[in-house]
């Protein structure tokens, strides 16, 4: 998965191919594959486009593991509480 991007995982869940993502973004499939594997960097603008094609939020796209399990983690919640206070 590299860099925590979940492009392949979410695409598979949604029944979307990397080729169709590449076509929607007018980008070579090899670029999407390299981004998804972490072999190539990606701009925020490109991430936004990918998230639109996959119909997911940016945080869902970049957070590792199960999407909202991070927010159920007591350590994360404690850090958020400290930041908010």
N, C-alpha and C positions, 0 to 999 in steps of 0.2 A: 504494500500500500504506500510505502514511502511517505514522508512528510505529513502523514495523517489524512491525506485527501481520500475521500471515499467515493470517487467517481465511478469506478468499476462496480463496487458493491451496490450503490444506489441505482446505477444504470441497470444492473441485473434485476434488482427488486422491481423496477418499473418496466422491465421488458424493452429497454432502449439499448441499442448497440453503440459502441464507440464510433462506428462509421456514421451513424445517423446524427450523433452529436457533432462530429466533424463537419458533416454536410450542413447542418443548421447554422454552424458558426463560420462557414466558408473557410475551413482550416483543414490542412492535411490530416488524415487519420493518424499518421505517425506522430504528429504534434500532440494530439489528444492522448494517445497512448503514453507518450513520454511524460506528459503532465500528470496523468493518472498514476504512473509508476514512481513519480518523484524524480525522474531523471532530468526533467526540465522545469525551470521556474515558471510561474504563471502570474500574470497581473491581476489585480483586483477586478478590473473591468472584464477580463476573460472569465474569472471565477463567477462573476455575476451572470454572465451570459450562460455559462454551463449550468448554474443553479436554476436559471429560467427554463432551460431545455429539459432538465431533470425534474422540474417542478418541486424544488426543495429549497430550504433556506441556506444561506451561506454557512451559518454555524453547523447545520446538519451535514453539509458538504465537507467541512474541514475538521470537525471534532472527531477524535478517534473513538472506536468502539461504539457501543450502543448509545445513540444520540442523547437521550435525556438522562441516562444513568449518571452522567457527570454531575448533574444538578441535584441528584439524590445523595451524592457522596457527602457525608458529614464534614469531611475536611474542606471540600470546596465550599460548602455552605458557610462554614466558619470563616473562611477567607473572605467570602462575599460580605458577611456581616461586619467584619473589621473594615473592609473598604467603604461600606456604606455609612459607618459611624464616624 
